[in-house]
């Protein structure tokens, strides 16, 4: 029985490696083997970050030369009102939430570049119900902690590559407010790493301003409702329509390699709620389509979910 389990495990690992290899076929043909390896590592790290909120801490060691360069060129974290001047310029979300600049990390040389803006979401004074306000504070603290873990790890990765002189690297992290309604606040953290070719992955945070809760996808539906099936069916329908309309558009929907094909979303699939109140399902590059298709989003019309939405 132990032998059978080991064989099944090894078989699954081989299949995953084959699928990753097939995905990489869609990358630029001039991409170097070293860059491909780095890209696969980045994709794997992004997947692990999405699956767990507990990220491993990494110890970064630099040579004396690299340390001297960093000391001169890197803009270290600073949260003062003078440096983070954007604090007074970013939009206010109603009277409840404000987005400020927590850290602005920049580095640029001939071969390496990093532009990492770390946002912080704060609650403003309001006449909100005390319990809702307390819940909102907890939700924003959770979001900020998650964002800081993500960006700290990305900065550590960049500095590791820089210290090891592993070639060209381009890191970019930006945030975007997606929704600012009376009911929902949604923000996206966009992350990009370039090394020969590039890979983009995103994080989404949706807050219910009526309750103050940081929402999971299931929280948008009636208890016990099957929301995975109608959402997945809608996505597959949109995929087919898009492919029928444009021959250059391709999703993994009817590929010969069955393991590539999109079947269903999960409870942990990324999402946000847009200004129209529709749920938008989001995928990183390479999740459900060749990487040249980029990071993808599918808006699910409210009428398709009316009977099960809260």
Secondary structure by P-SEA (a helix, b strand, c coil): caaaaaaaaaaaaaaaaaaaaaaaccccccccaaaaaaaaaaaaaaaaaaaccbbbbbbbbbcaaaaaaaacccccccccccccccccccccccccbbbbbcbbbbbbcccbbbbbbbbbbbbccccccaaaaaaaaaaaaaaaaaaaaaaaaaaaaaaaaaaacccbbbbbbbbbbccccccbbbbbbbbbbbcccccccbbbbbbcccccccccccccccccccaaaaaaaaaaaaaaaaaaaccccccccccccccccccccccccbbbbccccbbbbbbcccccccccccbbbbbbbccccccccc
